[in-house]
Amino acid sequence: MYLRWNASKARIREAENARGNRAQMIQAYSQGQVTRRDFIKWGLITTGGLLVPIHGLSPYAKSAYAGDEIPTGMPPSPMFGVQAFTQPMPRFDVLPRKPYMPGTGVMNPLPAFSDRPGPDPTIEANTTQQPVFAELGGGTGPIEGRPPGPIWAHQQWNEFPPKVVVEVTQEGAKVNTGYNPGVPSSLNSGIDAVAPLRPAFHPSLPQQGALKVWTFNGTLPPKLLIGRCHESIIFRHHNRLPLNRRHNGGFGRHTLSTHEHNGHHGAENDGFAGAFFYPGQFYDYHYPICHGGYFSVNREATDPRCGSPTDGGGIEKYPGDWRETMSTHWFHDHMFSFTAQNVYKGNAGMFNLYSSLDRGNEAINDGVNLRLPSGTAKPWGNLDYDVNLMIADKAWDREGQLAMDIFEFDGVLGDMMTVNLAYKPYFEVERRKYRFRILNAGISRFLKIALSDSSPMIMIANDGNLLPSPVTLTRLDEQGTAERYDIVIDFSRYKVGDKVWMVNLAEHSNGKKVEENLSVQEALSGASHDPCVGKFLEFRIARNPSKPDVSQVPSVLCPNPDLSKIPVAAERVFEFGRGADQTTNDPVSSFFGPWGIRTDGKDMLNADFGRISAAPRLGTREIWTLKNSGGGWDHPVHIHFEEGQILARDGSASKVPAWERGRKDVYRLRPGGSVKLTIQFRDFGGMFMEHCHNSPHEDNAMLLRWEVRDGNASLTPLPTPIPTPQGVRFEDPTEILSTAYR
């Protein structure tokens, strides 16, 4: 993987040169100057997709300076003299919310780009023609990148009219001059929000270039979207990335499709991999933020547990199933074949959802509010003691610029741990309870988190869903990419001046799976070959509570919906494996693997968003079994749109741990294992994805969709490849166009 810090200078220099040569090949491939077929013809890549380890071209080749006892691997990211835990952890940058008032110009393409009010959002895509940049082919094209017509119209638009507008851009790294952490500097480790923030992983590390890091609004730290249940949001996403696709810093693609993971809304707003849009366009995503079962459960809206917090501290009741309350989401790019690269470049944010149950105010005691750690200043959405943590491993080159090896199809690992895109920071806390919403935003790495003193943490939510009951743990479960674990840590057990660290126990040797879970003592010893094992976030107990801690962790949080009375309409088996071998004659199952997809004995295919793997009907329930047929991978499988309940692991209900007994949207498939789950389909329809969230797997093959149908008609699948408005077709799947222009 990565060479140790004490490797010889000659070995590191050799690996650095090889990585530089490899980076040139990667850049040429990412820019379309060469194809995979060219690499195969030249003997540089196998038909399976692996770059051949040739000395001088690959840092994984055998070293010329020593024998086999010297490990091969990537050179470590240079630190430029920076030490761990010498910078404060920045809290997320809260996105501005504006009330939506049609016709008043509240939709605005942001002053940095235009002083003209933007058009109001429309039910169908806004196809108003605008000039197309010469770099994209010239002529004219639609102002919005959403596919046109009724198929991609916002579902239930009149039922959920927009109430709030949030506008963002996607652009290259720049200085943040408008940072809003949502809390005073005393609750943000002393960071002065007025001072400009450079786009760097540490104040003493090089500033990231505009072609290396692409983030929401182009700035660090990551962005936080705030929403209330049933307060419909228009999320207008402007693409301001470079016009020339070759201007990508060696990896990434300038087309975007934003997935709000795992929002309960129509497929047209889900970030479908083929519905991407181009620089100069925007895409209006419509997020109703409604409870599941809105059209079938609690239709009279009599249950206060299914509701939204009001500005006056009360509850506005709505239809739906309160047991489908969601709390912690995130959003990220879902561009076909480039998800891993774009997410790694910084296309990821988090989304806190507030409800009558999870109010974000720990003082309101009305018998509904759970009073989880948060704060008391506002009637809802307090962030004082409710902290988002985005954990991601990164790597940078000799110039300190973000680097990625896109030929590592089994998974990409970095050697530097970041929290909120800051290298190994510290965070000041008071002696009281805190809630942490932890997102694994790496693209391949699994995490296993403990505290350095092995003291307890209370897990309260999994994948954004509150658990039926809290679970006290000294070590969290392995956390796959895209999984969210909400935990509560009580710092009152420490003295002012004490320090305690979050520690990663999951040791990797490649991106396939965890090689070994270490003990806390082993992880702290520094003996691991994995540079991302050990401490990665320091808590400094800075002071006694500034106000009384009235927060609670109730013994009952949110029970699961009872699905036992809903008939099972179908049972399906999805088997993941490298060879994609068919092992059963079940006609409704799909078989796919990281190098291709095979169904019904036909040839294997590459990643294909035009292939239906299941077509459940609206209002039904199904039983799905996800199986891992081998190959040594651990697949975190994500099913879009609907949460499921795990019934069994490896065929046994007793093997489902307490922290997996709530609803989930990412299901860990350990090597050779299986997960059986129950899932229902309702409220919205369309084309949704199902895939492994080890993003290089997703991009290179394990990407497919399923379609929800009603009783009378089905949505028409898009043609593949999708024609451009001019009727031009492209053979390269990375050139497939939606309704955008080139």
N, C-alpha and C positions, 0 to 999 in steps of 0.2 A: 504494500500500500504506500506508505510514506517512509522515507528514510528517517532514522533516529537523529536527534539533534547533534549527537556526538559522532556521526559518520565522518569519515575522512573528507577533507576539503576537496581532494581529487575526485572522490566518488560523488560528492554533491555537485561538483562542477560538471562531471560527465552526465549526471542525470539532468542537470539544468539545461545543458546543451541539447540533450535528447528531447526534453520537454519542449524546448524552443522549436526544434525541427518538427516535432509532432504538432505543435500549435499552428505552424504554418500550413500543414496538411489539413488540420481541422478547419482553419479559417477558409481555405480554398474550397473545402467541401461545404461549409455552412453558407458560403456565398454563391454556390452553384457553379463555380469555375471548373470543378471536377465532379464526377459522380462515383457512386459506390462501384459501379461496373468498371470504371477506370482503375480504381484501386485493386480490384480483383485481377484485372488484366495485368497490372504491373506487379502482382504478387505481394502487395502490401496489405491486403485484407483477405480473410477467408470468406468462403461463401456463407458461413454462419454469421458473419458480421464483425468478427474480432480483428483488430489491427495486429498484424504479425509482429511479434517482439524482435525486431531487428536492431542490432547494436548501432547506436548513432541516431536511430529514428524513434526508439521507444525507451522511456526510462525504466521499463519493466524487463528489458533485456539483461542478460548476464553481464556483470561488470567486467571491464578489461583490467581493472586494478587489483582484483582479489579473487579468491576462489569462491566456491559455493557458500562458504560460511558468511560471506557478506551479502545481506539481503538486497534484492533489487527493489526499486520503487521510485516514487516521485520525490523530488527535492522538497524539503519542508518550506512552508511559506516564510519568507524573511520577516523579522519582527522589528527591525530598525531601532533596536534598543528598548522596545516597549515591554513592560512587565504586566503580568496579569493583575487584575483587580486594582487598577490605578485610574479608572474612569468611572463616573457615575452612570448607572443604567438609565437611559432616557425612557420615560413613559411614552406610550403611543401618542401620536399627533391626531387629535380629534378633528374629524372633518366637519366643516360648517354645515348646519341644517338651515334651510330657508323654507318658510311656509309657501306652498304652491298657490299662486293666484293667477289663473289663466288670463292671458291677454295683457298682463302688466309688465312683461319683459323680465320676469323673475328668472326665466331660463336664459342664461348668458354664457357664451363660450369663453368666459373668464377674461378679465381686462388685459391680461398679458398678450392675448391673441386677437381680440376684437372688442371694439366699444359698442358694437351693435347687439341689441337683445337677440337671443336665440329664439328659434321657433318653439311654440308650445308643443309638448309631446302629443302624439296622435295614436289612435288605436292601432292602425296599420303603420308600417314603416313610412317615414317621410321621404318620398322619392324626388323631392324638389331638386332640380339639376343645379350643379355648381361646377365651376371650372376644375379640371383635374390637373394636378401638377405635372409638368413635363416629364419629370423623373418617373412618374407612374403611367406614362403613355399619352398624356394630353387629352384633349376633348372635354367631355363633360361626364359627370357621374352623380349618383344620388348623394344627398347630404348625410343621410343616415345609412349605416352599414347593416341594419337589420334586413333580412330578406323581405321582399315586398309581398303584399297580398294577404288574404285572410288566414292562410295557414300559419303565418308568423305574427298575426295580430295578438295584442295583449288579451289574454283570457280574463273573463270576469271584470272587464274594465269598469263597467258601470256599477258593479257590486263593490268594487274597491277603488273609488276615484282617488287620484293622487292627492295627498295632503302635505307631503314634505318633498323638497328637492335637495339632492346632494349632487354636486358636480365635481368631477375629478378629471385630470389629464393623465396620460401616460407619457413620460418624457425622460430624457437623459438626466443624469445626476447634476444637481446644482445646489447652491447654498440655500438653506431654509431661513427665510427672514420673517416668517409668520407662524412660528411653532406655538401650538396650543395643546398643552398636556392635559387640560381639564382640571388641574389641581394647582395649588400654589407651589412655589419652589421648595417650601419646607417639606412637602410631601413628594417631591421629585428629586430627592438627594441633593438639594441645593442648586440644581441647574437653573440658570437664568434664562427664562423662556424668551426674553427680549433679545438676547445676544444671538447673532447669526450662528447657525449650526452647519458646519462643513459636511459634505457627503463623504465621510471617512469612517472606518471601523474603529478608530481610536483617534483622539486629537493629535497624536504624534505619528500616526500612520499617513501615508500619502492620500491625498484627495482622489476619490474615484472619478474617472473620466466619464464624460457624457455618453460614450459608446459602450462602456463597461457595465454600468449600473443603470437600470431602467426601473423607476418606481412610480407610484401614484403621486402625482404633482411634482415628480422629479426630485423629491427631497427625502431625507431621513429625519426622524425615525419613521417606522411604519405607521400607516394610517389606521384609525379606529372609526368605524361607522357605528353610530348610535341609533337605535330604533325602538319604538314601542309596538307591542302587538296590536295589529289591526290599524296601525297608522301607516297607510300605504306610502311607500317611498318611490320616487323616480330617481334612479341612479344614472345620471347622464355621464357617460364615459367618452372623453375626447381622446383621439389618437394623435399625439404630437411627436411620434417617434420619427427617426430619420426617413427621408423619402426613398433613399436608395437602400435596398435590402442588404447590400454588401457593407453598409456602414453599421456594422453590428458588433465591433470589437472582437470578432472571432467566433461569436456564438449568439444565438437568439434570432428571432424573426420579428419584423416590424408590424405584423398583422396580429390582431388581438381577439380573444373571445373570453369574456369574464364570467367565471363560474362562482355563484354565491352558494357556497358549500354549507349546508344542504337545505337550501331554502324551499319552502312549501309554496310553489308558484308554477305557472305554466312553463313548458319546455322552451318557449321563445325567450324566456328570461333566465335560462339555466346555464348559459355559457356552452351551448352545443358546439362541439369541436369544429364543425364545418361552417358555423355562422360567424365567421370572423370579419373584421372590418379594417380599413386601411388608414394610413396617415391622411389627415384632412377631414376625416369623417367622425361622427359620434354614433353612439348606440344608446338608446334609451331602454334601461332595464326597469321593469315594474315589479316591485317587491310588496305584495299585500301584507306580509308578515302575519297571516291568519293562522289560527290553530287548525290542525288537521281535523277533518270531519265537520268543517264549517257548514256544509250543505246537508248534513244528515244527523248530527248530534246536537242536543241542546239548542234546537232551532228557535225556541222562545227566548233564549239568552237570559235564563233565570239564575244561572250558577255564577256567583261572583268569582269563583276560582278560575273561570275562563273569561279573562278580561284584560283591560289595559289600565295602567296607572294614569290618573288625571293630574293636571297641574295643581289642583287643590289638595292633593293627598288622598283622594278617593279612588273608586274603581268604576270604570265604564264597562258594563257587561256586554259580551258578544256571543254569538253562536259558536259552536265547536266543542271539542273534547279537551278539557283542561289537563287531562293526563298526557296530552301531546304538547305541553309547554316546552319551548326550546329557549336556550339561554346564550350559548357561545358558538358562534359561527365564524367562518373566515371566508375570504374571497380571493381568487387567484386566476391567473391566465389558464385557458384550456385550449389554446391554439393547436390545431391538428398537427401532430408530429413535432411540435416545439414547446409543449407544456413544460417539460423539465428545464429547458434552457431559459425560457422566459420567467419562470418562477424563481430559478436560481439567480437571475439577474436582478430580482427585487420586486417582481410583480405579485405581491401578496399583502393582504391587510386582514384585520379582524373586525368582527361585527358582534356587538353586545346587544341582545334582545331583552327588553324589559317587559314584564307582565304583572298581572295582579298578584301572582304567586311569587315571582322573583322581582321584587320592586326596585332594588337598588337603593333602598332606604332601610336602615337597620332599626329605626326607632318606631316605625308605624306598627302598632299592635292591634290589628283588626280581625284576627282569627284566620286571615287568608295569607297575608304576607309572611314569608318564611324568616325574614329578618336576618338574612345572611350578611356577612361583613361587607360594608360598603361605605357608610357615612350617613349624615343626617341633614346636611345643609339644604339639599333640594328634595322636593317630594318624590323624585325618582331619578335613577341614573347617576347616583353618586359614585365617584371613582376614588375617593380618598383612600379606602382600604380594599379596593377591588382592582386588581392589577393584572394587566394582560402581559403574558410572556410569550414571545415568538422565538423559539430556539431553532437554530439552523447552523449546520457546519458549512464552512466556506474555505476556499483556498485562494491564494493570490500569487502572482508571478514575481520575478525578481525586482520589478518596478513597483510592486505593491498593488497591482491592479487585479481585480477579480478574474480568476481563471477557472475554466471548466473543460474537462476532457469529454467531448460528446461521443467518443468512440467506446466509452465504457457502458455498453448496453446492459450489462448485468447490474448496474447501479453506480452512481457517482458519489464518492465520499470526499469531504474536505478534511483538512487537518487542524482547522481553527474553529472553536466553538464561539458562536455569537448569540447574544440575547438581545432582542429588539435591534438587531444589526449592529450591536456594539460588542467588541471583543472582550470577553471575560470581565464584565463590569461588577461593580458593587451596588447595593441598593440599601438605603437607610430605612429602617422600620422602627415603629414604636412598640412598646411592650404590651401588645394586644393581638387580637385575631386579625388575620388578613386572608382574603380570598385571592387565589392566583388561578387565572385562566391560561392553561399551558397548551400551546400549539406546537406540535412537531412540524416545522416548516422546512425541514431538510427534504431532499428529493429522493434519498435512498436510506439514510441512516435511521436505525431504531434507537430509541432512548430507553434507559431504565434509571429512574431518578430516586435518590435517597438523600437524606440530610447527613452531613458529615459526622454528626453525633448519634446517628441512627434513631433519632427521636421521631415520634409519630406524626403523620400527616393524615388529615381526614379527607377522603375522596367523596365529593358530593355530586359530580356530574361526569358523564362520559359521552364524547361526541356531541356536546351541546345539549344533552338530555339529562335533566336531574335524575339521580338514582332513586329507586323506591325508598332506600334507607342509606344513610352515610356509612362508609366503610373506613375503619382506621387501619392504616398500613405504615410500616416502617420502610418499605420499598414498594414503589409503584410497579405495576405490571409493565412489561415491555410496551413502549408506545410507538406505534408505527407512524409512518409519514401520513400527515393529514388528520391524525387522531387528536382530539382535544380532551384533556383531563383537567377538570376543575377541582382544586383542593383547598383546604383551609389549614393554615399553620398558626398555631398559638405561640406568639413570641413572648408571652408573659412569663414563661418558664425561664427566661434568660435575664441577666442583669444588664443594666446600661453599660455599654463598652464592650460587651461580648460580641463575638463573631461566630457565624455558622454558615456553612456552604451547601449549595445544591451540588450533588455529585452524580455523574453519569457512570453507571456500572456496566453498560452494554459494550462489550469489546467486539469490534469488527476486524476482519482481515480482508474483506471485500464487500461489495454492495449487495450480496445475495441475502444475507441473514446475519444475525448475531452469532459470533463464534462462541462466546462464553459470557455468562453473567458473573461478574466478580463480586466478592464481598466488599463492603465499604472499606475495610482495612486494605484489601488488595488494590482497590481502585486508587486509594490515597497514597499508596507506596511509590507510585511513579514507575513501576516496573513494566507496565503494559506496553506492548508494541503499538497500540492504537493511541495516537496523540490526543484523541477526543475523549478518552477515559479520564475520570477524575473530576476535580472541582471546575465548575464553569460559571457559577454565580455566587457572589459573597453577600450575605446579609449582615449589615452592621446595626446592632441594636443601639439606636442613637439617643433615645429619650423615653421617659414615661409617657403614657397616653396624654395627648393634649386635651382630651375630653373623655368622659366615661365610655367604656366599651359596652354597648348594650346589644351587640350582635349575638346571634344564636346559631347553633347547628342542630335543628330539630331531629328527633329520632325517626320521623317520617317526612319524606321530601315530596316525591311525586310517584304514585303507583303507576304501573303499566296499564294501558288499555286492555280490557278483557276481550280477546278475539275468539274465545271458544265457541260462541254462538254463531259466528260467521262461517258458513260452509267453505271448505277448501275447494277452490275451483280447479286447481292444477298443482302438480308437484313437478319440479324441474331440478335437474342436476347440471351444474357447471363445473367442469374439471379443468384445472390449470396444470400445464406441464410442458416442459421444453419441447418434447417431440410431438405434442398435440395428438397423441394416439387416441383413437376411439376405443373405449373399453366397455361400452354397453350399446344396446340397440334402442335405447330410449329415444323415440323420435322427436321429443321436444327439448332435448338437451343440446348444449353447445360445448365444444371442446376447443380450447385455444391455449397457446403458450407464448412465451416471450419472443419466439422467432416466427410465429405465424399462427394462423387460425385454421382449423379443419372442422368441417361439419359433414356428417353423413358420408364419410369416406372420400370426400372431394379433396382437391389439392389445397395445400395450405395457402393462406393469404397473409399479406402484410396488414398493418393496422387499417381498419376499414370502418369508417363511421356510417357507411351506407348499408350495413348488414344488420338485419333484425335478428336478435338472439332470443327474444321472447316478446309476446304480445298479450299481456294480461288485459282483461276488460275492466272498465271502470266499475267500481263498487264491489270488487271481488277480493278474496284473500287467497294467497298461494303459499306453498311450502317450498323453499329453495334450499338445496344442499350445495355448498361450495366445497370442492375437493381439491387438494393439492396432490398431484400424482407423482411428485418427485422433482429431481433436478437440483435439490439443495437450496431452493429458494423459500423465503418466507414472504408471502404476498399479502399486503394490506389491501383487501378488495373493497372498493367503494361502489355502492349502489346509489345513484342519484335520486333525489326527490323524496323518497319515502324511507322512513326509519323502519327497522325490523327488530324483532325480539329473538334472541338466540335461544333455541330449544335444546340443542345438544352440541357438545364438542366431541369429535372422534366417536360419535355414536352414543354418547352417554350424557344424560342431563346432569348427572352429579359432577361432571367435569367443567361445568360452567361456573366460573368464580363469581363471587358476590358483586364485584365491580363490573361484570358484564351482564348483569341481570336486569338492567334498564334497557332503553331503546338505543340503537346504534345505527351509524351509517357507514362505518369502516369495519371490516371483519378480518381479523388476523388469521391467515391460513399458514400455520406452521408446517414445516416440511413433512409430507406424508399425512397431514392431518385433514380434518374436515370440520365444517360448521353447518349446522342445520338451523334454519331460521324461518319464522313466519312473518309475512309482510302483506299489507293490504294497500289497495290502490283506489284513490278517490280524489275528488275536488278538481283536479286539473289533468290535462292530457298532453300528449305530444311525444317527441323523440328525446329520450333521456339516455344517458350513458351508463355503462357498467364497466369497470376496469380495475386493474391493479394500480394502486397509488404509489408504487415505486415508479416514479415518473419516467425514467428511461424505458422501463417495460411498457408503460402506457403508450409512449410515443412510437415505439418500434413494432408493437404488435398487439399488446393486450388492451385494445381499445375497441369497444363495440357499443351498440346502442340497443335499447329496447323501446317499445312503443306501447303506450296505453291507448286502448280503443274503447269507444262506447258501444252500445248494443246495435247501432245502425250503420256506422261508417267508420272508416279508419283514415288516419292522416296519410297523405301520399308521400312515399319515400322520395327523397331528393335523388336526382340522377347522379351517377358517379362516373367520370368526373363531372362536376357541376359546370354548365356552360356560363361564360361571361355574357353580359348583355349584347356583345357583338357576335356571340356564337362561337368564339374561339375556344378550343379545348387544349388542355395541357396534359402531357403524359406523366410528368413528375407529380406525385401526389402532393408535394409541398407547394405546388403551383395551382392547386384546385382553388377556384374562386367561388365565393358565395354570391352576393349581389353587389359586391364591391367592384373596384376597378383596379387596373394595373398601371 
